Amino acid sequence: MTKKMREDLDSCLSVVENSEIIPGVIIEALVIAEDHRSNFHPGVDPIAIGRMFLARIKKNQPRGGASTIEQQFARVVTGRYERTMFRKFREQMLAIMISRRASKASIASAYLAIAFYGTEFVGISGLRAHFGEDLKNVSFQQALQVVVYLKYPRPRIPTEEWNNKISRRTGVILSRLESGCYHSLNPKLASWHDL
């Protein structure tokens, strides 16, 4: 392992160890929205990678991301966003190493605590400004809508188009959850129609 890779791994693990704990309902929303096979991979999702390659071969297929929560976390901590195969491979290696040293829940919690949700909405301070100091009162539907901001960051002045994107994405995830495509840890989650 290179010195820089070791430094990045140590930085990631330090963030995991020193982050405030995010309530489980927000973590569950993240897993369902961003990495629903999280419990079945070691930090890199080979099924998502295969799906991405097939979509690129079939040029008219919609592109989907293949990054896991661990990879997204590593990207945010290291600040490496360049669009190269080397960066992606390095991110995958870091994700696997992080997963071997920390629990999935603690990595997801640390990611949520530092993630960019939109303009003036970053990390745990952004979550508290949005929901109030006690994040334990956040409902699953509220958590899911905010987790969708990771894909579509909130602009300074939200537009109707942006609001529609958030509603569509949230609705798709909840309908997949209801149909059994995604498996929730909480069987009492309300219908997306309750939003």
PATOR-161164 format. One record per residue: residue in three letters; x, y, z of N, C-alpha, C in turn. Coordinates in steps of 0.1 Angstrom, whole numbers, padded with zeros to 4 digits, always signed. Layout:
alaXYZXYZXYZ...
***
This chain:
met+0008-0012+0000+0000+0000+0000+0009+0012+0000thr+0005+0022-0008+0013+0034-0009+0011+0043+0003lys+0020+0052+0005+0019+0061+0017+0006+0069+0016lys+0002+0074+0004-0010+0082+0002-0022+0074+0005met-0022+0061+0000-0034+0053+0002-0035+0050+0017arg-0025+0048+0024-0025+0046+0039-0031+0058+0046glu-0026+0070+0041-0031+0083+0047-0046+0084+0045asp-0051+0081+0033-0065+0082+0029-0073+0072+0038leu-0068+0060+0039-0075+0050+0047-0076+0054+0062asp-0065+0060+0067-0065+0065+0081-0074+0076+0082ser-0075+0085+0072-0085+0096+0073-0099+0091+0073cys-0102+0081+0065-0115+0076+0064-0119+0069+0078leu-0110+0062+0083-0113+0055+0096-0114+0065+0107ser-0106+0075+0107-0107+0086+0117-0121+0092+0117val-0126+0095+0105-0140+0101+0103-0150+0091+0109val-0149+0079+0106-0158+0069+0111-0158+0068+0126glu-0146+0068+0132-0145+0067+0146-0149+0080+0154asn-0148+0092+0147-0151+0104+0154-0164+0111+0150ser-0172+0104+0142-0185+0110+0137-0196+0108+0148glu-0205+0118+0148-0216+0116+0157-0225+0105+0150ile-0232+0098+0158-0241+0087+0154-0254+0093+0148ile-0257+0089+0136-0269+0093+0129-0280+0082+0132pro-0292+0086+0135-0303+0076+0138-0305+0066+0127gly-0308+0054+0131-0310+0043+0122-0320+0045+0110val-0330+0053+0112-0340+0055+0102-0334+0062+0090ile-0325+0071+0093-0318+0079+0082-0308+0069+0075ile-0301+0061+0083-0292+0051+0077-0300+0042+0068glu-0311+0037+0073-0319+0028+0065-0324+0034+0052ala-0328+0047+0052-0332+0054+0040-0320+0055+0030leu-0308+0057+0035-0296+0058+0027-0293+0044+0020val-0294+0034+0028-0291+0020+0022-0301+0017+0012ile-0314+0019+0014-0324+0016+0004-0323+0024-0008ala-0320+0037-0007-0319+0046-0018-0306+0044-0026glu-0295+0042-0019-0282+0043-0026-0274+0029-0027asp-0278+0019-0019-0270+0007-0019-0278-0004-0013his-0289-0008-0019-0298-0018-0013-0292-0032-0012arg-0281-0034-0018-0274-0047-0017-0262-0046-0007ser-0262-0036+0001-0251-0033+0010-0247-0044+0019asn-0256-0052+0024-0253-0063+0033-0247-0075+0025phe-0247-0075+0012-0242-0086+0004-0229-0084-0003his-0222-0073-0001-0210-0070-0008-0199-0065+0002pro-0186-0066-0002-0176-0062+0007-0171-0048+0006gly-0180-0039+0001-0176-0025-0001-0177-0021-0016val-0177-0031-0024-0178-0029-0039-0189-0039-0044asp-0198-0034-0052-0210-0042-0056-0208-0047-0070pro-0204-0060-0072-0201-0065-0085-0214-0065-0094ile-0225-0067-0089-0238-0066-0097-0240-0053-0103ala-0238-0042-0095-0240-0028-0099-0229-0025-0110ile-0217-0030-0108-0206-0028-0118-0210-0034-0131gly-0215-0047-0130-0219-0054-0143-0230-0047-0150arg-0240-0042-0142-0252-0034-0148-0247-0022-0154met-0237-0015-0148-0232-0003-0154-0225-0005-0167phe-0217-0016-0168-0210-0019-0180-0219-0023-0191leu-0230-0031-0188-0240-0034-0198-0247-0022-0203ala-0250-0012-0194-0257+0000-0198-0248+0008-0208arg-0235+0008-0205-0225+0015-0214-0224+0008-0228ile-0225-0005-0228-0225-0013-0241-0237-0009-0249lys-0249-0010-0242-0261-0006-0248-0263+0009-0246lys-0258+0017-0255-0257+0031-0253-0270+0038-0250asn-0281+0033-0254-0294+0039-0252-0300+0036-0238gln-0293+0028-0230-0298+0025-0217-0295+0036-0207pro-0304+0038-0197-0301+0049-0188-0289+0045-0179arg-0280+0054-0176-0268+0052-0168-0272+0052-0153gly-0267+0042-0146-0269+0041-0132-0255+0041-0126gly-0255+0046-0113-0242+0046-0106-0239+0032-0101ala-0227+0029-0099-0223+0016-0093-0216+0018-0080ser-0215+0030-0075-0208+0033-0063-0216+0029-0051thr-0209+0022-0042-0215+0018-0029-0214+0030-0019ile-0221+0028-0008-0219+0038+0003-0205+0040+0007glu-0198+0029+0008-0184+0029+0012-0175+0037+0002gln-0178+0035-0011-0171+0043-0021-0175+0058-0021gln-0187+0061-0019-0192+0075-0018-0185+0081-0006phe-0184+0074+0005-0178+0079+0017-0163+0082+0014ala-0156+0073+0008-0142+0074+0005-0140+0086-0004arg-0148+0088-0014-0147+0099-0023-0149+0113-0016val-0158+0113-0007-0161+0126+0001-0149+0129+0010val-0144+0119+0017-0133+0121+0027-0120+0125+0020thr-0117+0118+0009-0105+0121+0002-0105+0133-0007gly-0118+0137-0011-0119+0149-0019-0115+0146-0034arg-0115+0133-0038-0110+0130-0051-0123+0127-0060tyr-0125+0136-0070-0136+0135-0078-0133+0134-0093glu-0120+0133-0096-0117+0133-0110-0123+0120-0117arg-0127+0121-0129-0134+0111-0136-0124+0102-0144thr-0117+0094-0137-0107+0085-0143-0109+0071-0137met-0105+0061-0145-0105+0047-0141-0096+0045-0129phe-0085+0052-0128-0076+0050-0117-0082+0055-0104arg-0089+0066-0105-0096+0071-0093-0107+0061-0088lys-0114+0056-0098-0125+0047-0094-0119+0034-0088phe-0109+0029-0094-0102+0017-0089-0097+0019-0075arg-0090+0030-0073-0085+0034-0060-0096+0035-0049glu-0107+0041-0053-0118+0043-0044-0124+0029-0041gln-0124+0020-0050-0129+0007-0047-0120-0001-0037met-0107+0001-0039-0098-0006-0030-0099+0000-0016leu-0101+0014-0015-0103+0020-0002-0116+0015+0004ala-0126+0014-0004-0139+0009+0001-0138-0004+0008ile-0131-0013+0001-0130-0027+0006-0122-0027+0019met-0111-0019+0020-0103-0018+0032-0111-0012+0043ile-0119-0001+0041-0127+0005+0051-0137-0005+0056ser-0143-0013+0047-0153-0023+0051-0148-0034+0060arg-0135-0037+0058-0129-0047+0067-0126-0042+0081arg-0126-0029+0082-0122-0023+0095-0133-0016+0103ala-0144-0014+0096-0156-0007+0103-0169-0014+0099ser-0179-0012+0107-0192-0018+0103-0199-0010+0092lys-0208-0016+0085-0216-0010+0075-0223+0002+0081ala-0230+0000+0092-0238+0011+0098-0229+0023+0102ser-0217+0020+0108-0208+0031+0112-0203+0039+0100ile-0200+0032+0089-0196+0039+0077-0207+0047+0071ala-0219+0042+0070-0231+0049+0065-0234+0061+0074ser-0233+0060+0087-0235+0071+0096-0225+0082+0094ala-0212+0078+0093-0201+0088+0091-0203+0095+0077tyr-0208+0087+0067-0210+0094+0054-0221+0104+0055leu-0232+0100+0061-0243+0110+0063-0239+0122+0071ala-0230+0120+0080-0226+0131+0089-0217+0141+0082ile-0212+0138+0070-0203+0147+0062-0208+0150+0048ala-0219+0143+0044-0223+0144+0030-0228+0158+0026phe-0228+0160+0013-0233+0173+0007-0247+0170+0002tyr-0256+0177+0008-0270+0176+0004-0275+0187-0005gly-0267+0197-0006-0271+0209-0014-0265+0222-0008thr-0269+0233-0015-0264+0246-0011-0267+0249+0004glu-0257+0252+0012-0258+0254+0026-0265+0243+0034phe-0262+0231+0029-0268+0219+0035-0258+0208+0035val-0249+0208+0045-0238+0198+0045-0238+0191+0058gly-0237+0178+0058-0234+0170+0070-0244+0171+0081ile-0240+0167+0093-0249+0167+0104-0254+0180+0108ser-0247+0191+0106-0252+0204+0109-0263+0208+0099gly-0262+0204+0087-0272+0206+0077-0285+0198+0080leu-0283+0186+0085-0294+0177+0089-0302+0184+0100arg-0294+0189+0110-0300+0195+0122-0307+0208+0118ala-0302+0216+0109-0308+0228+0105-0321+0225+0097his-0321+0214+0090-0333+0210+0083-0344+0204+0091phe-0340+0195+0100-0349+0187+0108-0351+0191+0123gly-0342+0199+0128-0341+0203+0142-0330+0195+0149glu-0327+0198+0161-0316+0192+0168-0317+0177+0170asp-0329+0173+0173-0331+0158+0176-0335+0151+0164leu-0325+0144+0158-0327+0137+0145-0335+0124+0148lys-0337+0120+0160-0344+0108+0163-0359+0109+0159asn-0364+0122+0157-0378+0124+0154-0381+0124+0139val-0371+0121+0131-0372+0121+0116-0379+0108+0112ser-0389+0110+0104-0397+0098+0098-0389+0092+0087phe-0392+0080+0083-0385+0073+0072-0387+0082+0059gln-0400+0086+0057-0402+0094+0044-0394+0107+0044gln-0393+0114+0055-0385+0126+0056-0370+0122+0053ala-0365+0112+0059-0352+0108+0057-0349+0104+0043leu-0358+0097+0037-0356+0093+0023-0356+0105+0013gln-0365+0115+0016-0364+0126+0007-0351+0134+0008val-0345+0135+0020-0332+0141+0022-0321+0133+0016val-0322+0120+0017-0312+0111+0011-0312+0112-0004val-0323+0115-0010-0324+0117-0024-0316+0129-0028tyr-0315+0139-0019-0307+0151-0022-0292+0147-0025leu-0287+0135-0021-0274+0131-0024-0272+0130-0039lys-0283+0125-0046-0283+0123-0060-0286+0137-0067tyr-0295+0144-0062-0300+0157-0067-0298+0167-0057pro-0286+0173-0055-0284+0183-0044-0294+0195-0045arg-0298+0199-0033-0307+0210-0032-0301+0223-0037pro-0307+0230-0047-0301+0242-0051-0304+0254-0041arg-0297+0265-0043-0300+0276-0034-0314+0280-0034ile-0320+0280-0046-0334+0283-0047-0341+0271-0054pro-0347+0262-0047-0353+0250-0053-0364+0254-0063thr-0363+0248-0075-0372+0250-0086-0383+0239-0086glu-0394+0242-0093-0404+0232-0095-0398+0219-0101glu-0389+0221-0111-0383+0210-0118-0375+0201-0107trp-0367+0208-0099-0360+0200-0089-0369+0193-0079asn-0380+0200-0074-0389+0194-0065-0396+0182-0072asn-0399+0182-0085-0404+0171-0092-0395+0159-0093lys-0382+0162-0095-0371+0152-0095-0371+0145-0081ile-0371+0152-0071-0371+0147-0057-0383+0138-0055ser-0395+0143-0059-0407+0135-0057-0407+0122-0065arg-0403+0123-0078-0403+0111-0086-0393+0101-0081arg-0381+0105-0077-0371+0096-0072-0376+0089-0059thr-0381+0097-0050-0386+0092-0037-0398+0082-0040gly-0407+0086-0049-0418+0077-0052-0413+0064-0058val-0404+0064-0067-0398+0052-0073-0392+0043-0062ile-0384+0049-0054-0378+0041-0043-0389+0034-0034leu-0398+0042-0030-0409+0037-0021-0417+0026-0028ser-0420+0028-0041-0428+0018-0047-0420+0005-0049arg-0407+0006-0051-0399-0006-0052-0398-0013-0039leu-0398-0005-0028-0397-0010-0015-0411-0018-0012glu-0422-0012-0015-0435-0018-0013-0436-0031-0022ser-0431-0031-0034-0432-0043-0042-0423-0054-0039gly-0413-0051-0030-0404-0062-0025-0391-0062-0033cys-0389-0052-0042-0376-0051-0048-0365-0048-0039tyr-0368-0039-0029-0358-0036-0018-0364-0041-0006his-0355-0045+0003-0360-0051+0016-0356-0041+0027ser-0366-0037+0034-0365-0028+0046-0362-0036+0058leu-0355-0031+0067-0352-0037+0080-0364-0034+0089asn-0373-0025+0085-0385-0021+0093-0397-0024+0085pro-0405-0035+0089-0417-0038+0082-0428-0029+0084lys-0427-0019+0093-0438-0010+0095-0437+0003+0087leu-0428+0004+0077-0427+0016+0070-0440+0019+0063ala-0444+0032+0063-0456+0036+0057-0455+0037+0042ser-0466+0037+0035-0467+0038+0021-0462+0051+0016trp-0456+0051+0004-0451+0064-0001-0463+0074-0004his-0475+0069-0005-0487+0077-0007-0489+0086+0005asp-0483+0083+0017-0484+0091+0029-0475+0103+0029leu-0467+0105+0019-0458+0116+0019-0465+0130+0019
***
